[in-house]
Amino acid sequence: AMTCARDPLSADAVQLRIALAQSTDKLDLSDCGLEVVPPEVCKLTNLVELSLSGNEMKRLPEGFGGLTSLRELVLAGNQLTSLPKDIGRLERLEGLFVHGNRLESLPQSL
């Protein structure tokens, strides 16, 4: 598992952790001061657990639906106002944690 929880990192350090995560099934980018999800995260199709809680994200990129192995997605404590439509493609998802955001609605795909 790769983690940088509670460790604000430079963009280069975050990119390195994402690259290293290609060989694992868990990635924890909680409390890293992220304003956007690095696009490389959406290419980690082997991820089973992804935590992006406690960041400054206002939206998620389209492409999250490609993370088809995800079972747990933690998005709590951000500034999200919506979730991408393709998030409903995560058929293996067992846990979706979105408390502490500014969500106005959930996609119909959920």
OpenMM code with the backbone's topology and positions (N, CA, C; nanometers):
from openmm import Vec3, app, unit

residues = "ALA MET THR CYS ALA ARG ASP PRO LEU SER ALA ASP ALA VAL GLN LEU ARG ILE ALA LEU ALA GLN SER THR ASP LYS LEU ASP LEU SER ASP CYS GLY LEU GLU VAL VAL PRO PRO GLU VAL CYS LYS LEU THR ASN LEU VAL GLU LEU SER LEU SER GLY ASN GLU MET LYS ARG LEU PRO GLU GLY PHE GLY GLY LEU THR SER LEU ARG GLU LEU VAL LEU ALA GLY ASN GLN LEU THR SER LEU PRO LYS ASP ILE GLY ARG LEU GLU ARG LEU GLU GLY LEU PHE VAL HIS GLY ASN ARG LEU GLU SER LEU PRO GLN SER LEU".split()
positions = [
    Vec3(0.0843, -0.1185, 0.0000),
    Vec3(0.0000, 0.0000, 0.0000),
    Vec3(0.0880, 0.1237, 0.0000),
    Vec3(0.0501, 0.2201, -0.0790),
    Vec3(0.1226, 0.3471, -0.0824),
    Vec3(0.0399, 0.4511, -0.0095),
    Vec3(0.1059, 0.5273, 0.0775),
    Vec3(0.0346, 0.6287, 0.1538),
    Vec3(0.1158, 0.7560, 0.1632),
    Vec3(0.0461, 0.8682, 0.1653),
    Vec3(0.1103, 0.9954, 0.1985),
    Vec3(0.0182, 1.0704, 0.2935),
    Vec3(-0.0635, 0.9947, 0.3639),
    Vec3(-0.1623, 1.0542, 0.4533),
    Vec3(-0.0969, 1.1533, 0.5489),
    Vec3(-0.1642, 1.2645, 0.5656),
    Vec3(-0.1222, 1.3708, 0.6546),
    Vec3(0.0187, 1.4219, 0.6248),
    Vec3(0.0535, 1.4246, 0.4986),
    Vec3(0.1870, 1.4658, 0.4579),
    Vec3(0.1770, 1.5461, 0.3287),
    Vec3(0.1526, 1.6777, 0.3393),
    Vec3(0.1427, 1.7579, 0.2174),
    Vec3(0.2691, 1.7407, 0.1332),
    Vec3(0.2503, 1.7003, 0.0107),
    Vec3(0.3636, 1.6681, -0.0755),
    Vec3(0.3707, 1.7601, -0.1956),
    Vec3(0.4890, 1.7698, -0.2494),
    Vec3(0.5051, 1.8406, -0.3753),
    Vec3(0.4403, 1.7580, -0.4857),
    Vec3(0.4116, 1.8220, -0.5962),
    Vec3(0.3495, 1.7515, -0.7087),
    Vec3(0.4375, 1.6357, -0.7550),
    Vec3(0.5686, 1.6548, -0.7545),
    Vec3(0.6593, 1.5478, -0.7969),
    Vec3(0.6509, 1.4276, -0.7040),
    Vec3(0.6416, 1.4520, -0.5741),
    Vec3(0.6339, 1.3421, -0.4778),
    Vec3(0.5035, 1.2650, -0.4942),
    Vec3(0.3930, 1.3364, -0.5199),
    Vec3(0.2644, 1.2696, -0.5426),
    Vec3(0.2735, 1.1834, -0.6683),
    Vec3(0.3329, 1.2370, -0.7741),
    Vec3(0.3470, 1.1608, -0.8988),
    Vec3(0.4293, 1.0341, -0.8763),
    Vec3(0.5342, 1.0445, -0.7958),
    Vec3(0.6173, 0.9281, -0.7673),
    Vec3(0.5377, 0.8221, -0.6924),
    Vec3(0.4597, 0.8620, -0.5946),
    Vec3(0.3799, 0.7656, -0.5186),
    Vec3(0.2768, 0.6970, -0.6082),
    Vec3(0.2186, 0.7731, -0.6997),
    Vec3(0.1215, 0.7139, -0.7925),
    Vec3(0.1913, 0.6126, -0.8829),
    Vec3(0.3093, 0.6468, -0.9310),
    Vec3(0.3839, 0.5541, -1.0164),
    Vec3(0.4167, 0.4258, -0.9406),
    Vec3(0.4568, 0.4387, -0.8163),
    Vec3(0.4889, 0.3212, -0.7354),
    Vec3(0.3646, 0.2390, -0.7043),
    Vec3(0.2486, 0.3034, -0.7008),
    Vec3(0.1235, 0.2343, -0.6673),
    Vec3(0.0787, 0.1390, -0.7770),
    Vec3(0.1408, 0.1448, -0.8932),
    Vec3(0.1019, 0.0543, -1.0013),
    Vec3(0.1231, -0.0914, -0.9634),
    Vec3(0.2055, -0.1153, -0.8619),
    Vec3(0.2329, -0.2531, -0.8212),
    Vec3(0.1595, -0.2919, -0.6933),
    Vec3(0.0646, -0.2110, -0.6495),
    Vec3(-0.0101, -0.2416, -0.5280),
    Vec3(-0.1587, -0.2234, -0.5533),
    Vec3(-0.2414, -0.2588, -0.4555),
    Vec3(-0.3856, -0.2450, -0.4751),
    Vec3(-0.4482, -0.1414, -0.3824),
    Vec3(-0.3644, -0.0672, -0.3073),
    Vec3(-0.4159, 0.0356, -0.2165),
    Vec3(-0.3353, 0.1630, -0.2346),
    Vec3(-0.4062, 0.2748, -0.2384),
    Vec3(-0.3398, 0.4045, -0.2489),
    Vec3(-0.4100, 0.5009, -0.1554),
    Vec3(-0.3343, 0.5599, -0.0647),
    Vec3(-0.3885, 0.6550, 0.0323),
    Vec3(-0.3242, 0.7904, 0.0081),
    Vec3(-0.4021, 0.8819, -0.0494),
    Vec3(-0.3574, 1.0192, -0.0714),
    Vec3(-0.4391, 1.1142, 0.0157),
    Vec3(-0.4725, 1.0691, 0.1361),
    Vec3(-0.5492, 1.1510, 0.2302),
    Vec3(-0.4628, 1.2640, 0.2846),
    Vec3(-0.5271, 1.3781, 0.3052),
    Vec3(-0.4622, 1.4918, 0.3713),
    Vec3(-0.3303, 1.5306, 0.3059),
    Vec3(-0.3278, 1.5300, 0.1741),
    Vec3(-0.2060, 1.5649, 0.1006),
    Vec3(-0.2139, 1.7036, 0.0380),
    Vec3(-0.3219, 1.7769, 0.0646),
    Vec3(-0.3356, 1.9107, 0.0088),
    Vec3(-0.3690, 1.9128, -0.1396),
    Vec3(-0.4257, 1.8041, -0.1911),
    Vec3(-0.4578, 1.7968, -0.3341),
    Vec3(-0.5812, 1.8798, -0.3680),
    Vec3(-0.5711, 1.9581, -0.4748),
    Vec3(-0.6866, 2.0325, -0.5246),
    Vec3(-0.7522, 1.9591, -0.6406),
    Vec3(-0.6770, 1.8747, -0.7073),
    Vec3(-0.7284, 1.7923, -0.8170),
    Vec3(-0.6709, 1.6519, -0.8029),
    Vec3(-0.7419, 1.5563, -0.8587),
    Vec3(-0.6924, 1.4190, -0.8612),
    Vec3(-0.5955, 1.4077, -0.9781),
    Vec3(-0.4726, 1.3681, -0.9532),
    Vec3(-0.3802, 1.3507, -1.0652),
    Vec3(-0.4382, 1.2501, -1.1651),
    Vec3(-0.4358, 1.2813, -1.2951),
    Vec3(-0.4990, 1.1950, -1.3947),
    Vec3(-0.4446, 1.0526, -1.3944),
    Vec3(-0.3220, 1.0344, -1.3501),
    Vec3(-0.2620, 0.9010, -1.3470),
    Vec3(-0.3375, 0.8064, -1.2551),
    Vec3(-0.4056, 0.8598, -1.1543),
    Vec3(-0.4806, 0.7755, -1.0604),
    Vec3(-0.5866, 0.6950, -1.1353),
    Vec3(-0.6502, 0.7556, -1.2344),
    Vec3(-0.7566, 0.6877, -1.3095),
    Vec3(-0.7039, 0.5741, -1.3965),
    Vec3(-0.5735, 0.5613, -1.4070),
    Vec3(-0.5136, 0.4529, -1.4858),
    Vec3(-0.4733, 0.3340, -1.3987),
    Vec3(-0.4889, 0.3461, -1.2671),
    Vec3(-0.4487, 0.2393, -1.1749),
    Vec3(-0.5635, 0.1402, -1.1594),
    Vec3(-0.5875, 0.0640, -1.2632),
    Vec3(-0.7051, -0.0234, -1.2677),
    Vec3(-0.6986, -0.1393, -1.1691),
    Vec3(-0.5827, -0.1620, -1.1076),
    Vec3(-0.5688, -0.2685, -1.0086),
    Vec3(-0.6094, -0.2244, -0.8680),
    Vec3(-0.6370, -0.0954, -0.8484),
    Vec3(-0.6680, -0.0456, -0.7139),
    Vec3(-0.7954, -0.1077, -0.6589),
    Vec3(-0.7869, -0.1521, -0.5336),
    Vec3(-0.9015, -0.2053, -0.4612),
    Vec3(-0.9491, -0.1021, -0.3588),
    Vec3(-0.8544, -0.0281, -0.3005),
    Vec3(-0.8870, 0.0761, -0.2037),
    Vec3(-0.8178, 0.2052, -0.2446),
    Vec3(-0.8956, 0.3139, -0.2457),
    Vec3(-0.8423, 0.4458, -0.2779),
    Vec3(-0.8988, 0.5457, -0.1789),
    Vec3(-0.8090, 0.6159, -0.1099),
    Vec3(-0.8524, 0.7191, -0.0162),
    Vec3(-0.7973, 0.8538, -0.0600),
    Vec3(-0.8886, 0.9477, -0.0788),
    Vec3(-0.8549, 1.0845, -0.1168),
    Vec3(-0.9157, 1.1826, -0.0169),
    Vec3(-0.9396, 1.1377, 0.1046),
    Vec3(-1.0092, 1.2205, 0.2036),
    Vec3(-0.9214, 1.3348, 0.2541),
    Vec3(-0.9884, 1.4390, 0.3033),
    Vec3(-0.9198, 1.5495, 0.3673),
    Vec3(-0.8346, 1.6339, 0.2749),
    Vec3(-0.8715, 1.6415, 0.1488),
    Vec3(-0.8002, 1.7268, 0.0540),
    Vec3(-0.8864, 1.8488, 0.0219),
    Vec3(-0.8539, 1.9181, -0.0835),
    Vec3(-0.9248, 2.0412, -0.1210),
    Vec3(-0.9955, 2.0273, -0.2553),
    Vec3(-1.0299, 1.9046, -0.2924),
    Vec3(-1.0862, 1.8799, -0.4253),
    Vec3(-1.2306, 1.9272, -0.4360),
    Vec3(-1.2600, 1.9955, -0.5480),
    Vec3(-1.3960, 2.0425, -0.5741),
    Vec3(-1.4693, 1.9506, -0.6704),
    Vec3(-1.3942, 1.8741, -0.7495),
    Vec3(-1.4563, 1.7797, -0.8420),
    Vec3(-1.3585, 1.6673, -0.8716),
    Vec3(-1.4136, 1.5584, -0.9222),
    Vec3(-1.3334, 1.4434, -0.9622),
    Vec3(-1.3294, 1.4374, -1.1138),
    Vec3(-1.2223, 1.3860, -1.1693),
    Vec3(-1.2160, 1.3769, -1.3155),
    Vec3(-1.3067, 1.2674, -1.3684),
    Vec3(-1.3574, 1.2855, -1.4901),
    Vec3(-1.4231, 1.1744, -1.5582),
    Vec3(-1.3139, 1.0700, -1.5770),
    Vec3(-1.3502, 0.9471, -1.5767),
    Vec3(-1.2497, 0.8424, -1.5871),
    Vec3(-1.2429, 0.7569, -1.4620),
    Vec3(-1.3082, 0.8017, -1.3551),
    Vec3(-1.3119, 0.7226, -1.2325),
    Vec3(-1.3815, 0.5892, -1.2563),
    Vec3(-1.4719, 0.5854, -1.3521),
    Vec3(-1.5429, 0.4618, -1.3829),
    Vec3(-1.4525, 0.3522, -1.4359),
    Vec3(-1.3314, 0.3884, -1.4749),
    Vec3(-1.2353, 0.2902, -1.5227),
    Vec3(-1.1661, 0.2128, -1.4119),
    Vec3(-1.1853, 0.2557, -1.2878),
    Vec3(-1.1230, 0.1877, -1.1732),
    Vec3(-1.2122, 0.0719, -1.1292),
    Vec3(-1.2310, -0.0222, -1.2180),
    Vec3(-1.3330, -0.1256, -1.1997),
    Vec3(-1.3023, -0.2264, -1.0894),
    Vec3(-1.1816, -0.2266, -1.0356),
    Vec3(-1.1483, -0.3176, -0.9251),
    Vec3(-1.1782, -0.2570, -0.7886),
    Vec3(-1.2097, -0.1268, -0.7846),
    Vec3(-1.2302, -0.0581, -0.6560),
    Vec3(-1.3417, -0.1214, -0.5742),
    Vec3(-1.3109, -0.1452, -0.4476),
    Vec3(-1.4114, -0.1915, -0.3527),
    Vec3(-1.4416, -0.0837, -0.2501),
    Vec3(-1.3418, 0.0023, -0.2235),
    Vec3(-1.3612, 0.1087, -0.1252),
    Vec3(-1.3052, 0.2388, -0.1798),
    Vec3(-1.3890, 0.3432, -0.1766),
    Vec3(-1.3504, 0.4755, -0.2236),
    Vec3(-1.3852, 0.5760, -0.1152),
    Vec3(-1.2821, 0.6409, -0.0613),
    Vec3(-1.3007, 0.7356, 0.0484),
    Vec3(-1.2738, 0.8763, -0.0045),
    Vec3(-1.3804, 0.9566, -0.0085),
    Vec3(-1.3731, 1.0937, -0.0598),
    Vec3(-1.4144, 1.1953, 0.0462),
    Vec3(-1.4262, 1.1519, 0.1699),
    Vec3(-1.4754, 1.2365, 0.2790),
    Vec3(-1.3868, 1.3591, 0.2998),
    Vec3(-1.4505, 1.4673, 0.3454),
    Vec3(-1.3761, 1.5850, 0.3864),
    Vec3(-1.3095, 1.6618, 0.2746),
    Vec3(-1.3727, 1.6670, 0.1591),
    Vec3(-1.3253, 1.7506, 0.0497),
    Vec3(-1.4272, 1.8625, 0.0284),
    Vec3(-1.4269, 1.9214, -0.0892),
    Vec3(-1.5232, 2.0264, -0.1223),
    Vec3(-1.6035, 1.9879, -0.2457),
    Vec3(-1.6250, 1.8586, -0.2631),
    Vec3(-1.6949, 1.8087, -0.3816),
    Vec3(-1.8400, 1.8553, -0.3832),
    Vec3(-1.8853, 1.9027, -0.4993),
    Vec3(-2.0254, 1.9410, -0.5159),
    Vec3(-2.1006, 1.8389, -0.6002),
    Vec3(-2.0276, 1.7507, -0.6688),
    Vec3(-2.0901, 1.6456, -0.7496),
    Vec3(-1.9905, 1.5314, -0.7667),
    Vec3(-2.0418, 1.4197, -0.8145),
    Vec3(-1.9585, 1.3040, -0.8461),
    Vec3(-1.9705, 1.2767, -0.9954),
    Vec3(-1.8660, 1.2237, -1.0590),
    Vec3(-1.8747, 1.1977, -1.2033),
    Vec3(-1.9803, 1.0924, -1.2351),
    Vec3(-2.0441, 1.1083, -1.3492),
    Vec3(-2.1506, 1.0155, -1.3899),
    Vec3(-2.1007, 0.8725, -1.4001),
    Vec3(-1.9765, 0.8547, -1.4446),
    Vec3(-1.9270, 0.7182, -1.4659),
    Vec3(-1.8894, 0.6457, -1.3368),
    Vec3(-1.9084, 0.7089, -1.2225),
    Vec3(-1.8784, 0.6420, -1.0957),
    Vec3(-1.9712, 0.5220, -1.0744),
    Vec3(-2.0847, 0.5226, -1.1399),
    Vec3(-2.1775, 0.4104, -1.1313),
    Vec3(-2.1267, 0.2839, -1.1988),
    Vec3(-2.0191, 0.2956, -1.2761),
    Vec3(-1.9599, 0.1784, -1.3416),
    Vec3(-1.8760, 0.0943, -1.2454),
    Vec3(-1.8564, 0.1424, -1.1241),
    Vec3(-1.7739, 0.0705, -1.0262),
    Vec3(-1.8575, -0.0388, -0.9611),
    Vec3(-1.8773, -0.1467, -1.0339),
    Vec3(-1.9695, -0.2525, -0.9914),
    Vec3(-1.9225, -0.3294, -0.8691),
    Vec3(-1.7937, -0.3283, -0.8397),
    Vec3(-1.7415, -0.4002, -0.7227),
    Vec3(-1.7401, -0.3139, -0.5972),
    Vec3(-1.7764, -0.1869, -0.6118),
    Vec3(-1.7695, -0.0931, -0.4996),
    Vec3(-1.8621, -0.1361, -0.3866),
    Vec3(-1.8041, -0.1534, -0.2689),
    Vec3(-1.8799, -0.1912, -0.1494),
    Vec3(-1.8924, -0.0748, -0.0525),
    Vec3(-1.7963, 0.0166, -0.0552),
    Vec3(-1.7982, 0.1307, 0.0360),
    Vec3(-1.7645, 0.2589, -0.0363),
    Vec3(-1.8534, 0.3574, -0.0263),
    Vec3(-1.8321, 0.4903, -0.0835),
    Vec3(-1.8556, 0.5905, 0.0279),
    Vec3(-1.7511, 0.6593, 0.0692),
    Vec3(-1.7582, 0.7504, 0.1830),
    Vec3(-1.7432, 0.8936, 0.1331),
    Vec3(-1.8524, 0.9703, 0.1418),
    Vec3(-1.8537, 1.1055, 0.0854),
    Vec3(-1.8965, 1.2117, 0.1871),
    Vec3(-1.9046, 1.1757, 0.3147),
    Vec3(-1.9470, 1.2739, 0.4150),
    Vec3(-1.8455, 1.3892, 0.4223),
    Vec3(-1.8943, 1.5040, 0.4660),
    Vec3(-1.8076, 1.6198, 0.4794),
    Vec3(-1.7758, 1.6883, 0.3479),
    Vec3(-1.8633, 1.6726, 0.2487),
    Vec3(-1.8491, 1.7414, 0.1210),
    Vec3(-1.9677, 1.8358, 0.1026),
    Vec3(-1.9783, 1.8935, -0.0143),
    Vec3(-2.0882, 1.9858, -0.0456),
    Vec3(-2.1738, 1.9295, -0.1580),
    Vec3(-2.1956, 1.7993, -0.1548),
    Vec3(-2.2703, 1.7339, -0.2626),
    Vec3(-2.4136, 1.7834, -0.2681),
    Vec3(-2.4555, 1.8208, -0.3880),
    Vec3(-2.5919, 1.8682, -0.4090),
    Vec3(-2.6822, 1.7547, -0.4546),
    Vec3(-2.6231, 1.6533, -0.5173),
    Vec3(-2.6986, 1.5365, -0.5627),
    Vec3(-2.6000, 1.4248, -0.5929),
    Vec3(-2.6540, 1.3051, -0.6117),
    Vec3(-2.5727, 1.1901, -0.6505),
    Vec3(-2.6096, 1.1502, -0.7925),
    Vec3(-2.5146, 1.0974, -0.8687),
    Vec3(-2.5470, 1.0538, -1.0051),
    Vec3(-2.6533, 0.9443, -1.0038),
    Vec3(-2.7402, 0.9441, -1.1028),
    Vec3(-2.8435, 0.8411, -1.1118),
    Vec3(-2.7829, 0.7030, -1.1261),
    Vec3(-2.6596, 0.6957, -1.1757),
    Vec3(-2.5939, 0.5666, -1.1950),
    Vec3(-2.5646, 0.4955, -1.0629),
    Vec3(-2.5707, 0.5689, -0.9522),
    Vec3(-2.5520, 0.5062, -0.8212),
    Vec3(-2.6849, 0.4545, -0.7727),
] * unit.nanometer
topology = app.Topology()
chain = topology.addChain("A")
for resn in residues:
    res = topology.addResidue(resn, chain)
    for name in ("N", "CA", "C"):
        topology.addAtom(name, app.Element.getBySymbol(name[0]), res)
